[in-house]
């Protein structure tokens, strides 16, 4: 890390050309960020929270540069969004060209190529070689809502099964599907009905094999819901906000087999885990699971708002004409960004890059666990890894230590995120454009944080 005087002007350009370094020139947050924080308090609703109150002026590669000139290492990727970086060349080029052509027509009024191009690419990339179609939306929650709509129409059934620790969004239906109360659900009810919760495979806490955990979940579903009432099972192949819970091997295939046998639609929520994040194009790919419907968002478009439901053509076509859509869904700029992001992923083998990042992160996290018994579990895959902090020798969550280490990292110029039902999980989501050197430096800071808070 270098220490220099504050710049006289705020950076105005970002992208991979930014110096890839951790640089602190003020305390975090600095005076200019603090001034802007006062404006935020005056004009932005208090319900919109902020993890690290630095105002970003430029970003690219593996760094965020704030208005005070501090350069922070990014281990969050805007919650798994900037997988290809904050201003990847192919994204910038395609969006700039589209911006000069037109910004909006509404695909439901007058269509355009970009929307169809994205749907065609999704059919090629998502799991399975069957005929597929897609519909585009604005956010992950909107995609999940529409997947449920499609499943209900296609099956003529109402019930939806989700899992413990799940996160699916902040709309009324997706809040019902989300497990954690605070801050996502508290005070916002009543919620949509016909949503049922099954136990998730959580190897660190339940000690079950994938097959055993699947039998437990299926038993709950059959007894409390009934397959003949069930439209769909919605599951994150690797849970996100719930704590990066990776089910035991065999859990997802067993669920998929049960769904097929009972004509239940299997919906894979790949919103956080999709698009190379886990070292495969989609997390389902690791065990060869082919869902009926896949929901995507976050990393799909390099930072622009876009989401999709992609699935079996017969299911997607079950909905009447006009039943799917939205004014901004598949906006031309977002579609251009998505095509650029997918080009970056292919051209630069970001699946392979995610696996290389996993090798680095797992090595560093395993070493931390050996030194600090508060780390009860190291889990995840690709560039989607986590550690769960517990009272040593137990599974009793330790959210206080997690918050303390995260606060230390923030002060030292590393953007870190916590998650989990109990708030005791550190999640690491670096952009796949980050360098090995920056990644190692970031984990040096994380290691220092554990030592400083011991």
C-alpha positions as CSV (number, residue, x, y, z in Angstrom):
1,X,0.0,0.0,0.0
2,X,1.2,3.5,-0.8
3,X,0.3,6.7,1.1
4,X,0.2,10.0,-0.8
5,X,-1.4,13.4,-0.4
6,X,-5.0,13.7,-1.5
7,X,-5.5,14.6,-5.2
8,X,-6.7,18.0,-6.1
9,X,-9.4,16.7,-8.3
10,X,-11.7,13.7,-8.2
11,X,-10.9,10.8,-10.7
12,X,-13.2,11.0,-13.7
13,X,-12.4,7.8,-15.6
14,X,-12.5,4.2,-14.5
15,X,-12.1,0.8,-16.1
16,X,-9.1,-1.5,-16.3
17,X,-6.7,1.5,-16.9
18,X,-7.0,2.5,-13.2
19,X,-3.8,1.9,-11.2
20,X,-4.4,-1.5,-9.6
21,X,-3.3,-0.8,-6.0
22,X,-4.5,-0.3,-2.5
23,X,-3.9,3.3,-1.6
24,X,-5.1,5.2,1.5
25,X,-4.7,9.0,1.6
26,X,-7.3,9.7,4.2
27,X,-9.1,7.9,6.9
28,X,-12.0,5.8,5.7
29,X,-14.4,7.4,5.1
30,X,-12.6,10.6,4.1
31,X,-13.8,14.2,4.3
32,X,-15.3,14.4,0.9
33,X,-17.2,11.1,1.4
34,X,-18.4,12.4,4.8
35,X,-19.7,15.6,3.1
36,X,-21.6,13.5,0.6
37,X,-22.9,11.2,3.4
38,X,-24.6,14.3,4.9
39,X,-26.3,14.9,1.6
40,X,-27.4,11.2,1.5
41,X,-28.9,11.6,5.0
42,X,-30.8,14.7,3.8
43,X,-32.2,13.3,0.6
44,X,-32.1,9.4,0.6
45,X,-34.6,7.4,2.6
46,X,-33.0,5.9,5.8
47,X,-34.2,2.5,4.8
48,X,-31.6,2.4,2.0
49,X,-28.5,1.3,4.0
50,X,-24.8,1.5,3.1
51,X,-22.2,-1.1,4.1
52,X,-19.1,1.2,3.6
53,X,-19.9,4.9,3.3
54,X,-17.3,5.9,0.8
55,X,-18.5,7.6,-2.4
56,X,-17.0,6.0,-5.5
57,X,-15.6,8.1,-8.3
58,X,-14.0,5.5,-10.5
59,X,-13.7,1.7,-10.5
60,X,-12.2,-1.0,-12.6
61,X,-10.1,-4.2,-12.4
62,X,-10.1,-5.0,-8.7
63,X,-10.3,-1.6,-7.2
64,X,-12.7,1.2,-6.3
65,X,-11.4,4.7,-6.1
66,X,-13.4,7.1,-3.8
67,X,-13.9,10.9,-4.0
68,X,-11.0,11.4,-1.6
69,X,-8.6,9.5,-3.8
70,X,-8.5,6.3,-1.7
71,X,-8.1,3.2,-3.8
72,X,-9.8,0.2,-2.2
73,X,-9.5,-3.5,-3.1
74,X,-12.9,-4.9,-4.0
75,X,-13.9,-8.3,-2.6
76,X,-17.6,-7.7,-3.1
77,X,-18.2,-6.9,-6.9
78,X,-21.3,-4.9,-6.0
79,X,-22.7,-8.2,-4.6
80,X,-21.6,-10.4,-7.4
81,X,-22.5,-8.0,-10.2
82,X,-19.3,-6.7,-11.7
83,X,-17.9,-10.2,-12.5
84,X,-16.2,-8.9,-15.6
85,X,-15.1,-5.7,-13.9
86,X,-16.8,-2.3,-13.5
87,X,-16.0,-1.0,-17.0
88,X,-15.0,-4.0,-19.2
89,X,-14.0,-3.0,-22.7
90,X,-16.6,-5.1,-24.5
91,X,-19.3,-3.8,-22.2
92,X,-18.3,-0.2,-22.7
93,X,-18.0,-0.5,-26.4
94,X,-21.4,-2.2,-27.0
95,X,-23.2,0.1,-24.6
96,X,-21.7,3.2,-26.1
97,X,-22.7,2.1,-29.6
98,X,-26.3,1.3,-28.4
99,X,-26.5,4.7,-26.6
100,X,-25.9,6.5,-29.8
101,X,-28.5,4.4,-31.6
102,X,-31.4,4.5,-29.2
103,X,-32.0,4.0,-25.5
104,X,-35.6,2.6,-25.4
105,X,-38.6,1.6,-27.5
106,X,-40.1,-1.1,-25.2
107,X,-39.7,-4.5,-26.7
108,X,-43.5,-5.1,-26.2
109,X,-44.2,-2.2,-28.5
110,X,-41.5,-2.3,-31.1
111,X,-38.8,-5.1,-30.8
112,X,-35.1,-4.9,-31.5
113,X,-32.2,-7.3,-32.1
114,X,-30.4,-7.0,-28.7
115,X,-33.3,-8.6,-26.8
116,X,-33.4,-11.6,-29.1
117,X,-29.6,-11.9,-29.2
118,X,-29.5,-12.1,-25.4
119,X,-32.2,-14.8,-25.4
120,X,-30.3,-16.8,-28.1
121,X,-27.1,-16.6,-26.1
122,X,-28.9,-17.7,-22.9
123,X,-30.3,-20.7,-24.7
124,X,-26.7,-21.7,-25.6
125,X,-25.1,-21.2,-22.2
126,X,-27.7,-22.4,-19.6
127,X,-27.7,-26.1,-18.6
128,X,-29.2,-28.6,-21.0
129,X,-29.3,-29.0,-24.7
130,X,-33.2,-29.0,-25.0
131,X,-35.2,-26.3,-26.8
132,X,-35.2,-23.2,-24.6
133,X,-36.7,-19.7,-24.6
134,X,-36.3,-16.7,-22.4
135,X,-38.0,-13.6,-21.1
136,X,-36.1,-10.6,-19.9
137,X,-36.7,-8.4,-16.8
138,X,-35.0,-5.8,-14.6
139,X,-34.0,-7.5,-11.4
140,X,-33.5,-10.9,-9.8
141,X,-36.6,-10.6,-7.7
142,X,-38.7,-9.9,-10.8
143,X,-37.2,-12.9,-12.6
144,X,-38.0,-15.2,-9.6
145,X,-41.6,-13.9,-9.5
146,X,-42.0,-14.6,-13.2
147,X,-40.6,-18.1,-12.9
148,X,-43.2,-18.8,-10.3
149,X,-45.9,-17.4,-12.6
150,X,-44.8,-19.6,-15.5
151,X,-44.7,-22.7,-13.3
152,X,-48.1,-22.1,-11.9
153,X,-49.7,-21.6,-15.4
154,X,-47.8,-24.6,-16.8
155,X,-48.8,-27.0,-14.0
156,X,-52.2,-25.6,-13.0
157,X,-50.9,-25.8,-9.3
158,X,-50.3,-23.1,-6.7
159,X,-47.8,-24.3,-4.1
160,X,-44.1,-23.2,-4.1
161,X,-41.4,-24.8,-2.1
162,X,-38.3,-22.9,-1.0
163,X,-35.5,-23.7,1.5
164,X,-34.2,-22.6,4.9
165,X,-31.7,-19.8,4.6
166,X,-32.9,-18.9,1.1
167,X,-32.9,-15.4,-0.3
168,X,-35.0,-14.6,-3.4
169,X,-35.7,-10.9,-3.3
170,X,-37.6,-8.0,-1.8
171,X,-41.0,-8.0,-3.6
172,X,-44.0,-9.4,-1.7
173,X,-43.8,-12.8,-3.2
174,X,-40.0,-13.1,-3.0
175,X,-40.0,-11.8,0.6
176,X,-42.4,-14.7,1.4
177,X,-39.8,-17.0,-0.3
178,X,-36.9,-15.4,1.6
179,X,-36.0,-17.0,4.9
180,X,-34.4,-14.2,6.9
181,X,-36.6,-11.7,8.7
182,X,-34.3,-8.7,9.4
183,X,-33.8,-6.6,7.4
184,X,-35.6,-8.1,4.4
185,X,-39.1,-8.9,5.8
186,X,-39.6,-7.3,9.1
187,X,-42.8,-5.2,9.2
188,X,-43.7,-5.7,5.6
189,X,-46.3,-8.5,5.8
190,X,-48.7,-10.0,5.2
191,X,-46.9,-12.0,2.5
192,X,-48.1,-14.0,-0.4
193,X,-49.5,-17.4,0.4
194,X,-48.8,-20.9,-0.8
195,X,-45.1,-20.7,-0.1
196,X,-43.6,-23.6,2.0
197,X,-40.2,-24.1,3.4
198,X,-38.1,-27.2,3.4
199,X,-34.8,-27.9,5.2
200,X,-31.7,-27.1,3.2
201,X,-28.6,-29.3,3.0
202,X,-26.1,-27.5,5.2
203,X,-23.1,-29.9,5.7
204,X,-21.4,-27.8,8.4
205,X,-24.5,-27.8,10.6
206,X,-26.4,-31.0,9.8
207,X,-23.7,-33.5,9.0
208,X,-25.9,-35.2,6.4
209,X,-24.9,-36.6,3.1
210,X,-26.6,-35.1,0.0
211,X,-28.9,-38.1,-0.3
212,X,-29.8,-38.1,3.4
213,X,-30.5,-34.3,3.3
214,X,-32.6,-34.7,0.1
215,X,-34.7,-37.5,1.7
216,X,-35.3,-35.3,4.7
217,X,-36.4,-32.3,2.5
218,X,-38.6,-34.5,0.2
219,X,-40.3,-36.1,3.3
220,X,-41.2,-32.6,4.5
221,X,-42.6,-31.6,1.1
222,X,-44.6,-34.8,0.6
223,X,-46.2,-34.6,4.1
224,X,-46.7,-30.9,4.4
225,X,-47.5,-29.8,0.8
226,X,-48.1,-32.8,-1.4
227,X,-46.6,-33.3,-4.9
228,X,-50.0,-33.0,-6.6
229,X,-50.4,-29.4,-5.1
230,X,-46.9,-28.3,-6.0
231,X,-46.1,-26.0,-8.9
232,X,-42.3,-25.6,-8.4
233,X,-39.3,-26.1,-6.2
234,X,-37.1,-23.0,-6.2
235,X,-33.5,-23.4,-5.0
236,X,-30.2,-21.5,-5.1
237,X,-27.6,-24.2,-6.1
238,X,-25.2,-22.3,-3.8
239,X,-27.1,-20.1,-1.4
240,X,-26.1,-16.4,-1.5
241,X,-27.4,-14.1,1.2
242,X,-28.2,-17.1,3.4
243,X,-24.5,-17.8,4.0
244,X,-23.0,-19.3,0.8
245,X,-24.3,-22.6,1.8
246,X,-23.1,-25.3,-0.6
247,X,-25.3,-28.4,-0.4
248,X,-23.7,-31.7,0.0
249,X,-22.9,-33.6,-3.2
250,X,-26.0,-35.5,-4.4
251,X,-28.6,-33.2,-2.8
252,X,-29.4,-31.2,-6.0
253,X,-29.5,-34.3,-8.3
254,X,-31.9,-36.1,-5.9
255,X,-34.2,-33.1,-5.8
256,X,-34.1,-32.9,-9.6
257,X,-35.0,-36.5,-9.9
258,X,-37.9,-36.2,-7.5
259,X,-39.2,-33.1,-9.4
260,X,-39.1,-35.0,-12.7
261,X,-40.9,-38.0,-11.3
262,X,-43.7,-35.8,-9.9
263,X,-44.1,-33.3,-12.8
264,X,-42.9,-30.5,-10.5
265,X,-41.0,-27.6,-12.1
266,X,-37.5,-27.2,-10.8
267,X,-36.3,-23.6,-10.7
268,X,-32.6,-22.9,-10.2
269,X,-32.1,-19.4,-8.8
270,X,-28.6,-18.7,-10.3
271,X,-28.9,-15.0,-9.7
272,X,-25.8,-14.8,-7.6
273,X,-24.0,-18.0,-8.6
274,X,-24.4,-17.8,-12.4
275,X,-22.1,-16.5,-15.1
276,X,-18.8,-18.1,-14.2
277,X,-18.9,-17.0,-10.6
278,X,-18.5,-20.6,-9.2
279,X,-16.0,-21.8,-11.7
280,X,-18.7,-23.1,-14.1
281,X,-21.0,-21.1,-16.3
282,X,-23.7,-22.0,-13.8
283,X,-23.5,-23.7,-10.4
284,X,-25.9,-26.4,-11.6
285,X,-23.3,-27.5,-14.1
286,X,-21.0,-29.0,-11.5
287,X,-23.3,-32.0,-10.9
288,X,-24.9,-32.0,-14.3
289,X,-28.3,-30.8,-12.9
290,X,-30.6,-29.5,-15.7
291,X,-33.3,-27.4,-14.2
292,X,-36.6,-26.7,-15.9
293,X,-36.2,-22.9,-15.4
294,X,-33.2,-20.8,-14.6
295,X,-33.3,-17.3,-13.2
296,X,-30.4,-15.0,-13.8
297,X,-29.4,-11.4,-13.0
298,X,-26.4,-9.7,-11.2
299,X,-23.4,-10.8,-13.3
300,X,-25.4,-11.1,-16.5
301,X,-24.8,-7.5,-17.7
302,X,-21.6,-6.1,-16.2
303,X,-23.4,-3.7,-13.9
304,X,-26.5,-2.7,-15.9
305,X,-30.0,-3.8,-14.6
306,X,-31.0,-7.0,-16.5
307,X,-32.5,-10.3,-15.4
308,X,-33.9,-13.3,-17.2
309,X,-36.0,-16.5,-16.9
310,X,-34.7,-19.1,-19.3
311,X,-36.3,-22.5,-19.6
312,X,-37.9,-25.3,-21.5
313,X,-39.6,-23.9,-24.5
314,X,-42.9,-25.7,-23.7
315,X,-43.0,-24.2,-20.2
316,X,-42.1,-20.7,-21.3
317,X,-44.8,-20.8,-24.0
318,X,-47.5,-22.0,-21.5
319,X,-48.2,-18.3,-20.6
320,X,-50.7,-16.4,-22.7
321,X,-49.5,-13.7,-25.0
322,X,-49.1,-10.5,-22.9
323,X,-48.7,-12.4,-19.7
324,X,-45.0,-11.7,-19.4
325,X,-43.1,-8.5,-19.9
326,X,-42.6,-5.0,-18.5
327,X,-41.8,-1.5,-19.7
328,X,-38.1,-1.7,-19.2
329,X,-37.5,-5.4,-19.3
330,X,-34.7,-6.2,-21.7
331,X,-33.8,-2.5,-22.1
332,X,-31.5,-2.0,-25.2
333,X,-28.6,-0.7,-23.2
334,X,-28.8,-3.5,-20.7
335,X,-29.0,-6.1,-23.5
336,X,-25.9,-4.5,-25.1
337,X,-24.1,-4.7,-21.8
338,X,-25.1,-8.4,-21.4
339,X,-23.8,-9.3,-24.8
340,X,-20.5,-7.5,-24.0
341,X,-20.2,-9.2,-20.6
342,X,-20.8,-12.7,-22.1
343,X,-18.2,-11.9,-24.7
344,X,-15.7,-11.0,-22.0
345,X,-16.5,-14.2,-20.1
346,X,-15.9,-16.3,-23.2
347,X,-12.9,-14.4,-24.7
348,X,-11.0,-14.4,-21.4
349,X,-12.0,-17.8,-20.1
350,X,-13.5,-16.4,-16.9
351,X,-14.7,-19.9,-15.9
352,X,-11.0,-20.9,-15.7
353,X,-10.2,-17.6,-14.0
354,X,-12.8,-18.3,-11.3
355,X,-11.2,-21.6,-10.6
356,X,-7.8,-20.1,-10.3
357,X,-9.2,-17.5,-7.9
358,X,-10.6,-20.4,-5.8
359,X,-7.2,-22.0,-5.5
360,X,-5.8,-18.7,-4.1
361,X,-8.7,-18.0,-1.8
362,X,-9.1,-21.5,-0.5
363,X,-5.4,-21.7,0.3
364,X,-5.5,-18.4,2.2
365,X,-8.8,-19.3,4.0
366,X,-7.6,-22.8,5.0
367,X,-4.5,-21.2,6.5
368,X,-6.6,-18.7,8.4
369,X,-8.8,-21.4,9.8
370,X,-5.7,-23.3,11.0
371,X,-4.6,-20.2,12.9
372,X,-8.0,-19.0,14.2
373,X,-10.4,-21.6,15.7
374,X,-13.3,-19.0,15.4
375,X,-13.4,-20.0,11.7
376,X,-15.7,-23.0,11.9
377,X,-16.1,-23.7,8.1
378,X,-14.5,-22.8,4.8
379,X,-16.8,-23.3,1.9
380,X,-17.9,-22.3,-1.6
381,X,-16.3,-22.6,-4.9
382,X,-14.9,-20.5,-7.7
383,X,-14.9,-16.8,-6.8
384,X,-17.8,-17.4,-4.4
385,X,-16.3,-18.4,-1.2
386,X,-17.0,-17.9,2.5
387,X,-16.0,-18.6,6.0
388,X,-18.4,-19.1,8.9
389,X,-17.4,-17.7,12.3
390,X,-18.5,-19.6,15.4
391,X,-17.6,-19.8,19.0
392,X,-14.5,-22.1,18.9
393,X,-15.4,-25.8,19.0
394,X,-19.1,-25.2,18.5
395,X,-21.6,-24.1,15.9
396,X,-22.7,-21.2,17.9
397,X,-22.6,-18.2,15.5
398,X,-20.2,-15.3,16.3
399,X,-21.6,-12.3,14.4
400,X,-19.7,-9.9,16.7
401,X,-16.3,-11.1,15.5
402,X,-17.5,-11.1,11.9
403,X,-18.5,-7.5,12.2
404,X,-15.3,-6.5,13.9
405,X,-13.0,-8.1,11.3
406,X,-15.1,-6.6,8.5
407,X,-14.8,-3.2,10.1
408,X,-11.0,-3.6,10.3
409,X,-10.9,-4.5,6.6
410,X,-12.9,-1.4,5.7
411,X,-10.6,0.9,7.6
412,X,-7.6,-0.7,5.8
413,X,-9.1,-0.2,2.3
414,X,-10.6,-3.6,1.6
415,X,-14.3,-3.9,0.7
416,X,-15.7,-7.0,2.5
417,X,-19.2,-8.3,3.0
418,X,-20.9,-10.4,5.6
419,X,-24.0,-12.5,5.2
420,X,-25.8,-15.5,6.6
421,X,-28.9,-16.1,8.7
422,X,-27.0,-15.1,11.8
423,X,-24.7,-12.5,10.2
424,X,-21.6,-14.6,11.0
425,X,-20.5,-15.4,7.5
426,X,-17.8,-13.6,5.6
427,X,-18.4,-13.9,1.8
428,X,-15.8,-13.2,-0.8
429,X,-16.9,-12.2,-4.3
430,X,-14.0,-10.5,-6.0
431,X,-14.4,-9.5,-9.7
432,X,-12.8,-12.0,-12.0
433,X,-10.8,-9.2,-13.4
434,X,-8.8,-8.8,-10.2
435,X,-5.1,-9.6,-10.2
436,X,-3.5,-12.3,-8.1
437,X,-1.3,-9.6,-6.4
438,X,-4.3,-7.6,-5.3
439,X,-6.1,-10.7,-4.1
440,X,-3.2,-11.8,-2.0
441,X,-2.8,-8.2,-0.6
442,X,-6.5,-8.2,0.3
443,X,-6.2,-11.5,2.2
444,X,-3.1,-10.2,4.0
445,X,-5.5,-7.5,5.3
446,X,-8.2,-10.0,6.2
447,X,-5.5,-12.0,8.1
448,X,-4.4,-8.9,10.0
449,X,-8.0,-8.2,10.8
450,X,-8.4,-11.6,12.5
451,X,-5.2,-11.0,14.5
452,X,-6.2,-7.5,15.5
453,X,-9.6,-8.6,16.8
454,X,-8.5,-11.8,18.6
